[in-house]
Amino acid sequence: MGFKCGIVGLPNVGKSTLFNALTQTAAAEAANYPFCTIEPNVGEVGVPDPRLDELASIAKSGETIPTRLTFVDIAGLVKGASRGEGLGNKFLAHIREVDAVAYVLRCFEDDDITHVANHIDPLADAEVVETELMLADMESLERRLSTVEKRAKSGDKEAAAQVALMQLALVPLREGKPARTAVVPEEDRAAFRALQLLTAKPVLYVCNVDEASAAAGNRFSAVVAERAKAEGAAVVVISAKIESELAGLADDERQAFLAEMGLEEPGLNRLIRAGYNLLDLVTFFTVGPKEARAWTVSRGTRAPQAAGVIHTDFEKGFIRAETIAYADYVANKGEAGCRDAGKMRLEGKEYVVQDGDVMHFRFAN
């Protein structure tokens, strides 16, 4: 389990170019005209984590398996999409199940690549995208509401609770605000997420800049960063052109190219970290001679539920988790050294998994 990120944006912002680069595929046709991505493109990438490589080296693991990040590339939005303009609502169902939505915003000038509004204004672009998603959410809720209200009036308590949440979401939407601004009680948040509202999902702004601005950003990305800060959203500055060039290089050539561009790491790494922070995810590891593997869970996940990510039987029959902190595993050169040093802990059902834990689960068949 990693996380699934929907990529949305206006036509010609570099969205599909970025998708191609990030997934190192040519699955999405990147072309200088709207709607070249007719169907959603789904790509998976391994999440880079140097800790996994270190653990595999110490344990002499035969295979290294990273956790996965899924990108869903959606056809370019235009103003009026919620009313059927461009490709209309055809694509919206494809992002209802993602964990977060990345708004790719054009933060570069290029006379050879047209902009649908004929000027560069990333905040205005973000408003168009968000407005169309809000209108789609309103239409979805209002269409479903009457049916659920009928069930609620007949005495269906579950339907009544759902009506209350739908009305709660409609309050900000009717004021021109995204559903994620609704004040939802803690005990209702899971049910609220089940409404699958597009604007209830966390947002990550991806500023697609020119090559010269990849390291420090530019005036366009600066205003996006201000907006993100005000909203508590995440923001990443990436040059899709650089990422595209990186995707075509051999591993040993990439570092030299990054250094030449004044970058320490690929934009993918920054994007993943931003997504993990936004969704409050942590990574734990299972390590042995056969394989070293990374697993992702939400922060606050307890040991049995973490075991269930590997296999449902592990959760059902959970007994205990033999747990070693990453730093201890490295310092003591593996499991045997940690056991000798007293750094292996036996954790029970209430243990909350920490980022970097190396775990071995004991369970009853």
Secondary structure, DSSP 8 states (H G I E B T S, - for coil): --EEEEEE--TTSSHHHHHHHHHTS--S---SSTT---S-EEEEEE---HHHHHHHHHHT-SEEE--EEEEEE-----TTGGGTSTTTTTTGGGGTT-SEEEEEEEE---TTS--TTSS--HHHHHHHHHHHHHHHHHHHHHHHHHHHHHHHHTT-HHHHHHHHHHHHHHHHHHTT--GGGS---GGGHHHHHTT--GGGS-EEEEEEE-GGGTTT--HHHHHHHHHHHHHT-EEEEE-HHHHHHHHTS-HHHHHHHHHHTT-SS-HHHHHHHHHHHHHTEEEEEEE-SSEEEEEEEETT-BHHHHHHHH-HHHHHTEEEEEEE-HHHHHHTTSHHHHHHTT--EEE-TT-B--TT-EEEEEE--
